[in-house]
């Protein structure tokens, strides 16, 4: 009973710390940490075949993994590598334990101290992490020198190589995968050392961790697609205090936490376009439902605000029935849409504000057989083509994702080099030409509508 009570108290304390740090509560906040937890316990002396370890050993095991992960981040190695290395450590520890012939004693399992094989792996992990950190720092010192940069005639000449660390909300999201090509294009043209990394799925806590590591690395500029504005703004302000230029893109942070926001289009333009297309698809009848990405996403909440405004001002006959999150997950969007169609039978149009969620919602509508329900959403043409041709998705509203990332890297590099025209009304961004500056926002342009007549002309 004491163990369960202490476990509950520690879990409660962890929840309080998480909410204080991130600014939101998530019931599944621990999802994805199972491998780290098991590896830390095994590295700390507990046998996976049975037996007990020590709290001291487990803390040492966790510390070793954290040192290794930080080393990988500082070396600008992909985040996925940390999971691979952690898994290898676990397998190696188990293999050495089996090779040593250790078996748990029969009957009552006695408390055991850390064995030599586990201590060796623990020490090796700490040393490996330290070597990665030292090696990355040595490399950074070597590169801190004036270098000639590439100039293709579209950009201003520059005198030194800079490092721009760019983070998507989710590296696995097809939307951000398509953005990466534009970021790499701009980096190549400008002679920029681009670090493209971030969480594998939407996770505000991990976004903070990446920014902290980039502050330690002291990159020249940081560009973030924000998952939670309240959560990340504090660490972004810390980056600015360290002299790092900060740009947000796709989704914004608090205004005093960044220098500029690279906006794909005006929030009003996006919200109004989505609403107009949805109402038109539904012939102005019935009710409208919204499936968003995350309830904490600042950009999506702003679009929803303009959807509400447009409905009230121009389409008062259509009621907004419900708003549900998809967490940028196709399967969850499918499930949420299925529920909406059952609970709200008057819904005739579903607006989906998340690239992977649009085909998930469309599949649910298709399987329901309700031909009177139409889907309109923000997504990629390639994800939606089958449903557009099937008549389930009426329109896909988006912008050129490659250009959005291209503009972001161009602006971040210019800010880092000190030649950004902050007092001008526009910014020259290479092949994109003059981009309008509106306050502290760079506006890429107007949203584009993909439908059955033009969607096959695009391949991204």
Rosetta blueprint (number, residue, H / E / L):
1 X L
2 X H
3 X H
4 X H
5 X H
6 X H
7 X H
8 X H
9 X H
10 X H
11 X H
12 X H
13 X H
14 X H
15 X H
16 X H
17 X H
18 X H
19 X H
20 X H
21 X H
22 X H
23 X L
24 X L
25 X L
26 X L
27 X L
28 X L
29 X L
30 X L
31 X L
32 X L
33 X L
34 X H
35 X H
36 X H
37 X H
38 X H
39 X H
40 X H
41 X H
42 X H
43 X H
44 X L
45 X L
46 X L
47 X L
48 X L
49 X L
50 X L
51 X L
52 X E
53 X L
54 X L
55 X H
56 X H
57 X H
58 X H
59 X H
60 X H
61 X H
62 X H
63 X H
64 X H
65 X H
66 X H
67 X H
68 X H
69 X H
70 X H
71 X H
72 X H
73 X H
74 X H
75 X L
76 X L
77 X L
78 X L
79 X L
80 X H
81 X H
82 X H
83 X H
84 X H
85 X H
86 X H
87 X H
88 X H
89 X H
90 X H
91 X H
92 X H
93 X H
94 X H
95 X H
96 X H
97 X H
98 X H
99 X H
100 X L
101 X L
102 X L
103 X L
104 X L
105 X L
106 X L
107 X L
108 X L
109 X L
110 X L
111 X E
112 X L
113 X L
114 X L
115 X L
116 X H
117 X H
118 X H
119 X H
120 X H
121 X H
122 X H
123 X H
124 X H
125 X H
126 X H
127 X H
128 X H
129 X H
130 X H
131 X H
132 X H
133 X H
134 X H
135 X H
136 X H
137 X H
138 X H
139 X H
140 X H
141 X H
142 X H
143 X H
144 X L
145 X L
146 X L
147 X L
148 X L
149 X L
150 X L
151 X L
152 X L
153 X L
154 X L
155 X L
156 X L
157 X L
158 X L
159 X L
160 X L
161 X L
162 X L
163 X E
164 X E
165 X E
166 X E
167 X E
168 X L
169 X L
170 X L
171 X L
172 X L
173 X L
174 X H
175 X H
176 X H
177 X H
178 X H
179 X H
180 X H
181 X H
182 X H
183 X H
184 X H
185 X H
186 X H
187 X H
188 X H
189 X H
190 X H
191 X L
192 X L
193 X E
194 X E
195 X E
196 X E
197 X L
198 X L
199 X L
200 X L
201 X L
202 X L
203 X L
204 X H
205 X H
206 X H
207 X H
208 X H
209 X H
210 X H
211 X H
212 X H
213 X H
214 X H
215 X H
216 X H
217 X H
218 X L
219 X L
220 X L
221 X E
222 X E
223 X E
224 X E
225 X L
226 X L
227 X L
228 X L
229 X H
230 X H
231 X H
232 X H
233 X H
234 X H
235 X H
236 X H
237 X H
238 X H
239 X H
240 X H
241 X H
242 X L
243 X L
244 X L
245 X E
246 X E
247 X E
248 X E
249 X E
250 X L
251 X L
252 X L
253 X L
254 X L
255 X H
256 X H
257 X H
258 X L
259 X L
260 X E
261 X E
262 X E
263 X E
264 X L
265 X L
266 X L
267 X H
268 X H
269 X H
270 X H
271 X H
272 X H
273 X H
274 X H
275 X H
276 X H
277 X H
278 X H
279 X H
280 X H
281 X H
282 X L
283 X L
284 X L
285 X L
286 X L
287 X E
288 X E
289 X E
290 X E
291 X E
292 X E
293 X L
294 X L
295 X L
296 X L
297 X L
298 X H
299 X H
300 X H
301 X H
302 X H
303 X H
304 X H
305 X H
306 X H
307 X H
308 X H
309 X H
310 X H
311 X H
312 X H
313 X H
314 X H
315 X L
316 X L
317 X L
318 X L
319 X E
320 X E
321 X E
322 X E
323 X E
324 X E
325 X E
326 X L
327 X L
328 X L
329 X L
330 X H
331 X H
332 X H
333 X H
334 X H
335 X H
336 X H
337 X H
338 X H
339 X H
340 X H
341 X H
342 X H
343 X H
344 X L
345 X L
346 X L
347 X E
348 X E
349 X E
350 X E
351 X E
352 X E
353 X E
354 X L
355 X H
356 X H
357 X H
358 X H
359 X H
360 X H
361 X H
362 X H
363 X H
364 X H
365 X H
366 X H
367 X H
368 X H
369 X L
370 X L
371 X L
372 X L
373 X L
374 X E
375 X E
376 X E
377 X E
378 X E
379 X L
380 X L
381 X H
382 X H
383 X H
384 X H
385 X H
386 X H
387 X H
388 X H
389 X H
390 X L
391 X L
392 X L
393 X E
394 X E
395 X E
396 X E
397 X E
398 X E
399 X L
400 X L
401 X H
402 X H
403 X H
404 X H
405 X H
406 X H
407 X H
408 X H
409 X H
410 X H
411 X H
412 X H
413 X H
414 X H
415 X H
416 X H
417 X H
418 X L
419 X L
420 X L
421 X L
422 X L
423 X L
424 X L
425 X L
426 X E
427 X E
428 X E
429 X L
430 X H
431 X H
432 X H
433 X L
434 X E
435 X E
436 X E
437 X E
438 X E
439 X L
440 X L
441 X E
442 X E
443 X E
444 X L
445 X L
446 X L
447 X L
448 X E
449 X E
450 X E
451 X L
452 X L
453 X L
454 X L
455 X H
456 X H
457 X H
458 X L
459 X L
460 X L
